[in-house]
Amino acid sequence: MGRMDYLAMKTDPVAEDLISSDMTELKLAAKKLINDATKLGGLGFGTSFLKWVASFAAIYLLILDRTNWRTNMLTSLLIPYIFFSLPMVLFNFLRGEVGKWIAFVAVVLRLFFPRHFPDWLEMPGSLILLLVVAPNFFAHTLKDSWVGVLICLLIGCYLLQEHIRASGGFRNSFSQSHGISNTVGIILLLVYPVWSLVLHFV
């Protein structure tokens, strides 16, 4: 008899109604959250925060590649990723007079003192040059549109796929030395463009 009561409770229509109403409330709350986030400063506070996280993750991976990662992956793709994901505060700061001076010093060192120009400065120097000399079409029109976000997503997907392949599988990418930090860093590259595109098309 107790078993029959237990089975009756599991298929109780009142409990099913409660669960379905809870699920409906959760869906409404999620939609409200996305709508509120959209109203908060352009694509939302969450997008701005994730943009900072993605930029610093890309810079971290760039530093890692120049020091102890040393992979055959096309990590130079991190330069356009940083270009398109860099928050506007930093972007405008580096595109201004400060960036011009840094680019000028980098070019002078590269031209006249090549032996004193370390290899690890090649990528950061290229980034600064790109920020300073990029036409407004790239610096504002594409950067502020979903096209720039899509480019970031494609770069992130390519780097993750190449990293997993180079590690010998998804499990190995988390178990090899420096594997966890590299994999987490690349996954963070994907979070910002995915979130941004979801907000854009919702």
Stockholm file with secondary structure:
# STOCKHOLM 1.0

chainA/1-202         MGRMDYLAMKTDPVAEDLISSDMTELKLAAKKLINDATKLGGLGFGTSFLKWVASFAAIYLLILDRTNWRTNMLTSLLIPYIFFSLPMVLFNFLRGEVGKWIAFVAVVLRLFFPRHFPDWLEMPGSLILLLVVAPNFFAHTLKDSWVGVLICLLIGCYLLQEHIRASGGFRNSFSQSHGISNTVGIILLLVYPVWSLVLHFV
#=GR chainA/1-202 SS CHHHHHHHHHTCHHHHHHHHHHHHHHHHHHHHHHHHHHHSTTTCHHHHHHHHHHHHHHHHHHHHIIIIICCSSCGGGHHHHHHHHSCHHHHHHHHSHHHHHHHHHHHHHHHHCGGGSCGGGHHHHHHHHHHHHCCHIIIIIITTSHHHHHHHHHHHHHHHHHHHHHHTSHHHHHHSTTHHHHHHHHHHHHHHHHHHHHHHHC
#=GC SS_cons         CHHHHHHHHHTCHHHHHHHHHHHHHHHHHHHHHHHHHHHSTTTCHHHHHHHHHHHHHHHHHHHHIIIIICCSSCGGGHHHHHHHHSCHHHHHHHHSHHHHHHHHHHHHHHHHCGGGSCGGGHHHHHHHHHHHHCCHIIIIIITTSHHHHHHHHHHHHHHHHHHHHHHTSHHHHHHSTTHHHHHHHHHHHHHHHHHHHHHHHC
//
